[in-house]
């Protein structure tokens, strides 16, 4: 999944991004509401983690705008205000979920994963093809009786290919879904990651290369 963290406190933003990346997400950071809108209009995000009290453009306006322009993107609103009234106000703005500060990171992570599963077309909770099974919630991959130790990027590429359900996925699309905006668009990192993934998956080969188009399972 790809996540935008909108938080004006640098240490909090860095901690959230670090934790999400450890759990396989591609994460970008916006330090104010104007940056949040710009990045969300340039990059496709599954989930936006949005602090309500953002400078430049208030989080309420960011939420309203994103809900209007990109209803498929899920918004988790963070706020220091607790209580039913604050929850109702946040959801009325178009947020999909609401979390009061302070919070446990594990709770935020669970809510982000739940929202990501609702972003885009519905798909099975566990992805399968041939004898390969990928469980996004447990971050596990098995081929037959073997459990495969994949890196976060290998896991992300495999998840994107399995979710495509036989359709070809271009290298550009994989860069969008699995890496953040700092990646060099001319890098060969997708090809190298697919090569390592093939090696770990073993035989018979599962990932096909479609010349000039990308990859499919």
C-alpha positions, 0 to 999 in steps of 0.5 A: 500500500502507499500512504501519505502522512500529513503531520507538521511535527517532524519527529512525529511524521518521521516516526510514523513513516518509519513504522509504516515502512517497516510494515511494508508501506511506501510512505511520503510525508507532507508537512502542511496542508498545501503540500498534502493536497499537492502530493495527493494530486500527483501520486496515487495513495491508498490511505492518507493519515491526516493530522487535523490541525495542519498549517497553511491549509487546515486539515478540515479543508484538506479532508473535504477537498480530497473527499471530493476529488479522490473519493477512492482514497481513504482518510484516517484523521488524527486529532488531539480532540477526543469525544463523540462530538469530535468524532462526528465532526471528523467523519462529517468532513469525509474522513473514513476513520478517526483516531485521537492523540495520543495513540498506540502505533499498533492501533494506527497500523491496524486502522491503516491496513483496514482502510487500505483493504477498502481502497480500490476494488474489493479483493480477497483477504488472502491472495492466491495463484497456483500454489502461492498464498499471500496474506497481507494482514499477517505479512506472510507468503507461502509456496506449497509447504514453504514459508518465504522470507521476502523483503518489504519491497519483494512482498509489495511487488508480489502483492501487486502482481497477485492483486492484478489477477492475471493482468499485466502490471507495468514497471511504472505502476509497480514503482507507484504502488511499492516505492515512494516519490523519492525513487528515481523513475529511471532506476532498474530497481523493479527489474532487480526486485522481480529477479530476486523474487523469482529466485525466492519463489523457485520452480516452476516459474510463476512471474512472466515477463511481457516484453515492452509491457511489464509482468504478470502472474 
